[in-house]
C-alpha cells in the first residue's frame, strides 16, 4: 500500500537539484572546470534549473549526466595495462580541464573592453551626434524661421527626436557578419589528444589568463558594462543638451526670419552646449 508513495518520495529526492560541487563530484570533474562549461556549452546550460543561496547554481543532476554522456567519446577497447588505463583517464581529465579554462578565459574577455577601443568609441559617438545635429539645423532652417515660440518649440523638438532616434538605430544595428558557431567541446573520439599537448595547452591558457589579469591591473582593459554605461550617460547628456538648445532657439525663432540667421543662431547654441564641435563653425581665412 505504501510502496508507490515511498517510490515517489525516493524519486523526488533523487531528482532534487544539487549544488555545483555535488554535480562536479558526480561526473568526476573539478567545480572550477564545470562552472565555466555550464555557462558556455548550450547542451549543459539546460541542467542549470535555478539559483540558491548567494546566487549559487542549482543543477538537475539527471539532465547534466545525460548531456555530459553525449559529450564523451564512445568507449573504445579497454587498455591492456594499468598504466595505459591511467594515461587514458588522465587525458580525459586534462581535456575537460582545458575546455573549462578556455571557457573561463572567453567569459572573462567578454566582460572587458579595450580602453583604446573605448577612447575611439567616444569620439565616434560625438561625431555621429554632431553630424545628426547639423542635418537637423539644415532641415529646421527651412521650416522654423519666423514661427511663434509654441509652434517653433514643437517643431524643433519633433525634428530633434527624429534625428536622435535615427542615430540610436544606426548605433544599435547588428553587425552584418554572421556570428561564429561555437566550437564543439565533445571529446574527440577519432584522434584523442596527447597528454603532453594538453599540458602545453593548459599552461598557455593559464598564461593568457595571467596576462589578462595584468591588463586589468594596469587598466588597459576595463569592464564592458561600466564602459557601456559611460557611453550611455554621454549620449544622454548630448541628447539633453540638444533638446535644451532647441528650446532656447524656439524662444527667438520669430526674430530669426531667414534660414541663414536661424542656421547661425542654431550652430552657436549647439556649439555652446557641446553638441557640435567648433570645427563645424565657418572659419575665416585672411588672404
LOMI-113645 format. One record per residue (C-alpha): residue in one letter; x, y, z. Coordinates in steps of 0.05 Angstrom, whole numbers, padded with zeros to 5 digits, always signed. Example, Ala and Ser with C-alpha at 12.3 -4.5 7.8 and 13.67 -1.06 7.14 Angstrom:
2
A+00246-00090+00156S+00273-00021+00143
***
This chain:
287
X+00000+00000+00000X+00055+00048+00019X+00105+00026-00035X+00082+00076-00090X+00086+00134-00041X+00155+00112-00018X+00179+00104-00090X+00153+00174-00108X+00189+00203-00047X+00254+00169-00067X+00248+00194-00139X+00234+00265-00115X+00295+00264-00070X+00338+00234-00126X+00318+00287-00177X+00323+00346-00129X+00371+00400-00154X+00442+00394-00128X+00498+00443-00117X+00555+00456-00165X+00603+00418-00121X+00557+00358-00116X+00546+00358-00192X+00620+00363-00206X+00635+00305-00160X+00581+00263-00193X+00611+00269-00263X+00683+00268-00239X+00710+00338-00254X+00730+00397-00211X+00678+00451-00196X+00726+00502-00227X+00722+00463-00292X+00647+00450-00292X+00626+00522-00274X+00650+00556-00339X+00627+00498-00381X+00556+00505-00353X+00557+00578-00374X+00585+00568-00444X+00562+00500-00470X+00489+00502-00494X+00478+00427-00482X+00498+00435-00410X+00462+00500-00395X+00395+00465-00392X+00420+00429-00329X+00420+00495-00290X+00349+00498-00263X+00354+00556-00213X+00394+00594-00162X+00402+00580-00089X+00434+00617-00032X+00482+00672-00054X+00460+00661-00126X+00495+00593-00127X+00474+00548-00186X+00424+00493-00174X+00435+00436-00222X+00390+00380-00245X+00436+00320-00240X+00398+00274-00288X+00397+00328-00342X+00471+00342-00331X+00491+00269-00332X+00453+00257-00397X+00483+00318-00431X+00552+00301-00404X+00549+00230-00430X+00533+00256-00500X+00597+00297-00499X+00640+00236-00484X+00673+00194-00538X+00647+00124-00546X+00689+00077-00505X+00739+00040-00548X+00776-00024-00530X+00796-00026-00457X+00871-00011-00450X+00910-00073-00433X+00953-00047-00376X+00940-00007-00314X+00989+00046-00340X+00951+00053-00406X+00884+00058-00369X+00912+00112-00323X+00940+00151-00382X+00873+00148-00419X+00837+00171-00357X+00888+00227-00347X+00879+00250-00419X+00804+00256-00410X+00813+00294-00345X+00862+00343-00376X+00817+00351-00438X+00759+00375-00396X+00805+00418-00353X+00830+00452-00417X+00758+00463-00442X+00740+00494-00375X+00800+00541-00377X+00782+00562-00448X+00711+00577-00429X+00733+00615-00367X+00781+00658-00408X+00729+00673-00462X+00678+00693-00408X+00729+00739-00375X+00746+00772-00442X+00673+00781-00459X+00664+00823-00395X+00721+00870-00414X+00735+00922-00467X+00800+00952-00491X+00809+01023-00465X+00838+01044-00532X+00774+01019-00566X+00732+01056-00515X+00772+01120-00528X+00755+01113-00602X+00681+01099-00590X+00671+01163-00550X+00694+01209-00607X+00653+01167-00655X+00592+01180-00613X+00605+01255-00614X+00616+01254-00689X+00551+01217-00701X+00511+01264-00656X+00545+01326-00685X+00531+01303-00757X+00458+01290-00740X+00452+01357-00705X+00479+01394-00766X+00429+01358-00810X+00375+01379-00760X+00397+01451-00766X+00393+01449-00842X+00323+01419-00841X+00297+01464-00785X+00325+01526-00821X+00275+01512-00878X+00215+01506-00832X+00222+01544-00767X+00245+01616-00781X+00190+01666-00763X+00148+01616-00724X+00116+01635-00657X+00151+01603-00597X+00099+01548-00582X+00097+01524-00654X+00173+01531-00662X+00186+01491-00598X+00140+01435-00620X+00170+01431-00690X+00242+01435-00666X+00231+01380-00614X+00197+01335-00665X+00255+01343-00714X+00307+01332-00659X+00272+01270-00633X+00270+01240-00703X+00344+01256-00714X+00366+01227-00647X+00324+01164-00659X+00359+01154-00726X+00427+01159-00691X+00406+01107-00639X+00381+01059-00692X+00446+01064-00732X+00488+01055-00669X+00448+00993-00646X+00442+00959-00714X+00472+00890-00712X+00536+00874-00749X+00529+00846-00820X+00577+00790-00804X+00543+00725-00783X+00560+00702-00713X+00612+00648-00709X+00589+00579-00690X+00618+00559-00622X+00667+00501-00629X+00644+00434-00603X+00674+00413-00537X+00658+00340-00546X+00716+00294-00530X+00749+00275-00597X+00735+00201-00607X+00774+00190-00671X+00841+00223-00654X+00847+00234-00578X+00896+00289-00559X+00963+00274-00529X+00978+00282-00456X+01036+00330-00469X+00997+00370-00519X+00941+00381-00468X+00991+00401-00414X+01022+00453-00461X+00953+00479-00479X+00934+00485-00406X+00997+00524-00389X+00985+00570-00449X+00914+00585-00426X+00937+00599-00355X+00990+00646-00383X+00936+00682-00424X+00894+00689-00361X+00954+00719-00323X+00966+00769-00380X+00892+00788-00379X+00895+00799-00303X+00956+00843-00313X+00919+00885-00366X+00862+00894-00316X+00911+00917-00262X+00942+00967-00310X+00872+00990-00330X+00888+00977-00403X+00822+00939-00405X+00760+00959-00367X+00693+00928-00352X+00649+00929-00413X+00586+00942-00372X+00618+01004-00339X+00644+01028-00406X+00575+01019-00438X+00544+01058-00380X+00593+01115-00391X+00577+01119-00465X+00502+01116-00449X+00508+01173-00400X+00549+01213-00450X+00496+01201-00503X+00441+01222-00455X+00479+01286-00437X+00486+01304-00511X+00412+01290-00522X+00390+01334-00464X+00437+01389-00487X+00408+01385-00557X+00336+01390-00532X+00355+01448-00487X+00386+01484-00546X+00323+01472-00586X+00281+01503-00531X+00325+01565-00530X+00321+01572-00605X+00245+01567-00604X+00242+01629-00560X+00278+01672-00612X+00252+01636-00675X+00204+01693-00690X+00262+01742-00696X+00303+01694-00739X+00267+01708-00803X+00315+01676-00853X+00346+01608-00859X+00416+01637-00854X+00404+01675-00789X+00370+01614-00759X+00427+01569-00780X+00479+01615-00749X+00440+01620-00684X+00428+01545-00681X+00501+01527-00692X+00521+01577-00639X+00473+01546-00589X+00494+01474-00605X+00568+01492-00601X+00558+01526-00534X+00521+01464-00509X+00578+01418-00533X+00534+01381-00583X+00571+01408-00644X+00646+01420-00643X+00676+01486-00660X+00707+01454-00721X+00639+01457-00754X+00635+01532-00749X+00655+01572-00810X+00728+01591-00807X+00754+01658-00830X+00813+01658-00877X+00855+01720-00883X+00888+01730-00950
***
